[in-house]
Amino acid sequence: MVHHLEYNYFNTSKSRTDWKIYFVLLQAYFFSDDGATLEEIANTVGQSVKTVRTHIKSYPAERIAANKMRKAHRYKLSTAFIQELEALASRHTMP
């Protein structure tokens, strides 16, 4: 699935930072009930919280699930986007 994410969504003008953030959000989807905070994402990708916030705000809303129940909001990829990636992975093989 990671290869499909990179191949189908990052062989464009997306930056290396975008790739890193999406990868953390993918991990948050699979390994965290609530998601990852902006601070956790920033520490993982080596960017400031402000930079991570700016990048996440630029992503299509349907790709990101935001849990705003806590003071520090938590983010992960949305179930709909994961399903889209799984469908891509099942239809295609990598070149």
N, C-alpha and C positions, 0 to 999 in steps of 0.2 A: 504494500500500500504506500509506503514511503516513496518508493521509486515512481509510482504513478502521480503522487503529489508533486514531486520535483519535476518530472517529465511534462506533465500536463499543465501545471500552474506556474512553474518557475523558469521555463525556457522562453521567457518573455522579458519584460523590463523589470521584473521583480528583483530586488536586491538580495544579497547574501543575508542581510539582517532580516528581511521578510521570510526567507527560507528558515532561518533559525527560530524565529518567533512561531511560525506555523508548526515547526517540528515540536516545540515545547507545548503548544496548544494541542497537538495530536497526542502527546504523552499525557497531558492533563486529562484528555477525554478518556483514555484507557485506564489510567492509574489513579485518578483522583475523583472522588464523588462530587466535590464542589468546584474543582478547577484550580488554576494558579493565579495568585495575585500579580499585579503589575510589578511589584518589587521582586517577587520570585522569578518572574519572566526576565526582568531586566538583569538581575544577578546572573542568571543562567546564560543569557546571550551576550553579556558584557556591554550593555548599553544603559543609558539613563532611563529612569521611569518615564520621563517626559517623552523621550524618543519612542519607547515601546508604546505608550499611550497614543502617540501620533500615528504610528504604524497600524495599530489595531483599529483605530477610528477610520482608517482609510480602506480597510477590508470590507467586502460586501457583508452587510448585516446578517444575511442568511447563513453565512459560514461560521459565525462566532456565537457561542452561547455565553451570556453574561449572567452570573449569579450575583444579584445586588442585595441579597438578604443580610450580608455582613457589612461592616463599615469598610473593610478592604474588599472591594468587588473582586470576584474570581472569574476567570475566563478559560474557555476550552473550545475546541471545534464543536460545531453543532452536530446533532445526530443526523440531520438532513444532509450535511456536507460529507459526513463519514459514509453515509449510504451511497452518495454520489460517487465517492472514491472507490468504494467496494464494487459498485456496478462497473466502473471503468476497469478496475483490476480484473474482474471476471470476464470482461469482453476482449481485453487486449493482452498481448504479451509484449514485453519490452523488446525494442529493436536490438 
